[in-house]
């Protein structure tokens, strides 16, 4: 898509001025030279030169040529800045993800500007507007409430129109065509459920988040496994919760939850955090894990080994995912037309002590 190649030439031109130590009023490359170097049409080069001129990096003098302006050297020395927007930061798996992002950006000499949304679409909009106003050259975003209608669609359209590179992580909005980097959440739900069937369980229930895409996909994997094992009532054996109200099911749906625990031999939890809370609920109600009921989580967080019964779970790539999303954004910034594909990590089952195997008894 040559219409976007001019952006790469703009960035290349700024770097060229710095690398060659060009001074104000030094002659810059001609249109013909730029066409030859980049293998593009003269129209694309003219679009790039116009952008550089608008940014006061160069000036074009009719009949004379193109020259470096005073601002050019100053601008080329400014580090690039990237905005990173995460739903949370200080707990669960988010510190490792952000650490991975920061390491790659730092190695590339890119400054990271971090903001958290607390999974609120209003705060997401505020963060996006602030970062755009601050002139970030790229964005890394974890969507807020990704499974629900989002009022920020127009804002993302504006980001697209302004050619600001953006990469989602962990999930992406269904209506968005920006690339994303994530774990295969459907496979994660399927893997842990298959493991329970392999251990002899037949009465398996699930608890999933209703307001994000990860919850829907993990539920999809759970259902795929149940259908493959000819369990026709599986969708009736599911509790849904909103991520902002994680404690709801333990406080206000106690009767339903206790009924599920009594009627099931295993529970698939949306993530490890929920699974650890379920372990605590079981202990408070004299339900033994795994003897009375088996519990599995997803994400392989630090909680999975610090709880009373170490959790069988699925490994989330955490830091590696953060590193990959940062590299994906840098690819977009350097060559946007070549970096539109998604990156999906296949999950790995981690077996610990929270599952009873009927085959071994």
ROKE-33174 format. One record per residue (C-alpha): residue number from 1; x, y, z. Coordinates in steps of 0.5 Angstrom, whole numbers, plus 500, padded with zeros to 3 digits. Layout:
residues N
NODE	NUM	X	Y	Z
...
end
This chain:
residues 361
NODE	1	500	500	500
NODE	2	504	506	497
NODE	3	500	511	500
NODE	4	503	510	507
NODE	5	510	509	505
NODE	6	511	517	505
NODE	7	511	516	513
NODE	8	517	511	513
NODE	9	520	516	509
NODE	10	519	522	513
NODE	11	522	518	519
NODE	12	528	516	515
NODE	13	529	523	513
NODE	14	529	526	520
NODE	15	534	520	522
NODE	16	538	521	516
NODE	17	539	529	518
NODE	18	542	527	524
NODE	19	546	521	522
NODE	20	549	525	517
NODE	21	550	531	522
NODE	22	547	536	517
NODE	23	547	543	519
NODE	24	542	549	518
NODE	25	542	551	510
NODE	26	545	544	508
NODE	27	542	541	502
NODE	28	538	535	503
NODE	29	537	530	498
NODE	30	533	531	491
NODE	31	526	528	490
NODE	32	530	523	484
NODE	33	535	521	490
NODE	34	529	519	495
NODE	35	525	516	489
NODE	36	532	511	488
NODE	37	533	510	495
NODE	38	526	508	497
NODE	39	524	505	490
NODE	40	517	509	490
NODE	41	514	514	486
NODE	42	515	521	486
NODE	43	508	523	488
NODE	44	510	519	495
NODE	45	516	522	495
NODE	46	513	529	494
NODE	47	508	527	500
NODE	48	514	526	505
NODE	49	517	532	503
NODE	50	511	536	504
NODE	51	510	533	511
NODE	52	517	534	513
NODE	53	516	542	510
NODE	54	510	542	515
NODE	55	514	540	521
NODE	56	519	545	519
NODE	57	524	540	518
NODE	58	526	542	511
NODE	59	525	548	506
NODE	60	524	547	499
NODE	61	526	553	495
NODE	62	523	553	487
NODE	63	529	553	482
NODE	64	534	551	488
NODE	65	533	545	492
NODE	66	531	542	498
NODE	67	535	545	505
NODE	68	535	543	512
NODE	69	532	548	517
NODE	70	534	550	524
NODE	71	529	546	527
NODE	72	531	539	524
NODE	73	537	538	528
NODE	74	533	539	534
NODE	75	527	535	532
NODE	76	531	529	530
NODE	77	535	529	537
NODE	78	528	528	541
NODE	79	527	521	543
NODE	80	521	518	540
NODE	81	515	517	545
NODE	82	510	511	546
NODE	83	504	511	550
NODE	84	502	505	553
NODE	85	495	504	556
NODE	86	493	498	561
NODE	87	487	496	564
NODE	88	491	495	571
NODE	89	498	496	573
NODE	90	500	494	580
NODE	91	497	487	581
NODE	92	496	480	577
NODE	93	500	479	571
NODE	94	500	486	569
NODE	95	507	488	572
NODE	96	510	483	568
NODE	97	507	485	561
NODE	98	509	492	562
NODE	99	516	490	564
NODE	100	517	487	558
NODE	101	514	493	554
NODE	102	519	498	557
NODE	103	525	493	556
NODE	104	524	493	549
NODE	105	522	500	548
NODE	106	528	502	552
NODE	107	533	498	548
NODE	108	530	502	542
NODE	109	531	509	545
NODE	110	524	510	546
NODE	111	521	513	552
NODE	112	514	510	555
NODE	113	508	514	557
NODE	114	504	509	562
NODE	115	497	510	563
NODE	116	492	506	567
NODE	117	484	505	565
NODE	118	482	501	571
NODE	119	478	498	566
NODE	120	473	504	565
NODE	121	472	506	557
NODE	122	472	513	560
NODE	123	479	513	563
NODE	124	481	510	556
NODE	125	478	516	552
NODE	126	482	521	557
NODE	127	488	517	556
NODE	128	488	517	549
NODE	129	487	524	548
NODE	130	492	526	553
NODE	131	497	522	549
NODE	132	495	524	542
NODE	133	496	531	545
NODE	134	503	530	548
NODE	135	505	528	541
NODE	136	506	520	542
NODE	137	509	517	536
NODE	138	505	510	537
NODE	139	500	507	542
NODE	140	500	500	545
NODE	141	493	499	548
NODE	142	489	494	552
NODE	143	482	495	551
NODE	144	477	496	557
NODE	145	471	492	557
NODE	146	473	489	550
NODE	147	466	485	549
NODE	148	461	491	550
NODE	149	459	496	546
NODE	150	465	502	546
NODE	151	463	509	545
NODE	152	471	511	543
NODE	153	470	508	536
NODE	154	470	515	533
NODE	155	477	516	537
NODE	156	480	510	534
NODE	157	478	512	527
NODE	158	481	519	528
NODE	159	488	515	531
NODE	160	487	511	524
NODE	161	486	517	520
NODE	162	492	521	523
NODE	163	497	515	522
NODE	164	499	514	529
NODE	165	501	506	529
NODE	166	497	502	535
NODE	167	497	495	537
NODE	168	493	492	542
NODE	169	495	487	547
NODE	170	491	481	551
NODE	171	485	483	546
NODE	172	482	487	541
NODE	173	475	490	540
NODE	174	471	486	535
NODE	175	470	492	530
NODE	176	478	494	530
NODE	177	483	493	524
NODE	178	489	495	529
NODE	179	493	489	530
NODE	180	494	485	537
NODE	181	498	481	541
NODE	182	495	476	545
NODE	183	495	469	548
NODE	184	490	464	545
NODE	185	484	465	550
NODE	186	480	460	546
NODE	187	485	454	546
NODE	188	487	456	554
NODE	189	479	454	556
NODE	190	479	448	551
NODE	191	486	446	554
NODE	192	484	446	562
NODE	193	477	443	560
NODE	194	480	437	556
NODE	195	485	436	562
NODE	196	479	435	567
NODE	197	476	430	562
NODE	198	482	426	561
NODE	199	482	426	569
NODE	200	476	422	569
NODE	201	471	428	570
NODE	202	464	429	567
NODE	203	461	434	571
NODE	204	465	440	570
NODE	205	462	447	571
NODE	206	465	454	569
NODE	207	466	461	571
NODE	208	467	467	566
NODE	209	468	474	565
NODE	210	462	477	561
NODE	211	465	484	559
NODE	212	471	482	556
NODE	213	473	478	550
NODE	214	478	474	554
NODE	215	472	471	558
NODE	216	468	470	552
NODE	217	474	466	548
NODE	218	475	462	554
NODE	219	468	460	555
NODE	220	468	458	548
NODE	221	474	454	549
NODE	222	470	451	555
NODE	223	464	449	551
NODE	224	468	447	545
NODE	225	471	441	550
NODE	226	465	440	553
NODE	227	461	439	546
NODE	228	467	434	544
NODE	229	466	430	550
NODE	230	458	430	548
NODE	231	456	434	555
NODE	232	450	437	552
NODE	233	448	441	558
NODE	234	455	445	559
NODE	235	452	452	558
NODE	236	447	451	563
NODE	237	453	450	568
NODE	238	456	457	567
NODE	239	456	463	572
NODE	240	458	470	569
NODE	241	461	476	572
NODE	242	463	483	571
NODE	243	470	484	572
NODE	244	469	490	576
NODE	245	465	486	581
NODE	246	469	480	582
NODE	247	467	479	589
NODE	248	459	479	587
NODE	249	459	471	586
NODE	250	462	470	593
NODE	251	457	475	596
NODE	252	451	475	593
NODE	253	451	469	589
NODE	254	453	464	594
NODE	255	447	459	594
NODE	256	448	459	586
NODE	257	455	458	587
NODE	258	454	452	593
NODE	259	449	449	588
NODE	260	454	449	583
NODE	261	460	446	587
NODE	262	456	441	590
NODE	263	453	438	583
NODE	264	460	439	580
NODE	265	467	435	580
NODE	266	471	440	577
NODE	267	470	448	576
NODE	268	474	452	570
NODE	269	475	459	573
NODE	270	476	465	568
NODE	271	483	466	571
NODE	272	488	465	577
NODE	273	485	470	581
NODE	274	478	468	581
NODE	275	480	461	582
NODE	276	484	463	588
NODE	277	478	466	591
NODE	278	474	460	590
NODE	279	479	456	593
NODE	280	478	461	599
NODE	281	470	460	599
NODE	282	471	453	599
NODE	283	475	453	605
NODE	284	470	457	608
NODE	285	465	452	607
NODE	286	468	446	608
NODE	287	469	444	601
NODE	288	476	440	600
NODE	289	480	441	594
NODE	290	481	437	590
NODE	291	478	431	594
NODE	292	471	434	594
NODE	293	472	439	587
NODE	294	477	440	583
NODE	295	479	447	581
NODE	296	483	450	575
NODE	297	485	457	573
NODE	298	488	460	567
NODE	299	494	465	566
NODE	300	499	462	571
NODE	301	500	468	575
NODE	302	504	468	582
NODE	303	497	467	585
NODE	304	497	460	582
NODE	305	503	457	587
NODE	306	502	462	593
NODE	307	495	459	595
NODE	308	493	453	599
NODE	309	493	448	594
NODE	310	497	450	588
NODE	311	493	451	582
NODE	312	493	447	575
NODE	313	493	453	570
NODE	314	495	455	563
NODE	315	501	459	562
NODE	316	500	466	560
NODE	317	507	469	556
NODE	318	507	475	561
NODE	319	513	478	560
NODE	320	515	475	553
NODE	321	508	478	550
NODE	322	510	485	553
NODE	323	516	484	549
NODE	324	513	482	543
NODE	325	507	487	543
NODE	326	513	493	543
NODE	327	517	490	538
NODE	328	510	489	534
NODE	329	509	497	535
NODE	330	516	499	533
NODE	331	515	494	526
NODE	332	509	499	525
NODE	333	512	505	526
NODE	334	518	503	521
NODE	335	514	500	516
NODE	336	506	500	517
NODE	337	504	497	511
NODE	338	508	490	513
NODE	339	506	490	520
NODE	340	498	489	520
NODE	341	498	481	522
NODE	342	496	479	529
NODE	343	501	475	534
NODE	344	498	469	538
NODE	345	501	465	543
NODE	346	499	458	544
NODE	347	498	456	551
NODE	348	501	451	555
NODE	349	498	447	561
NODE	350	501	447	568
NODE	351	499	441	572
NODE	352	499	442	580
NODE	353	495	440	585
NODE	354	488	442	585
NODE	355	485	437	580
NODE	356	483	430	583
NODE	357	484	424	578
NODE	358	479	419	578
NODE	359	483	414	573
NODE	360	489	414	579
NODE	361	484	412	584
end
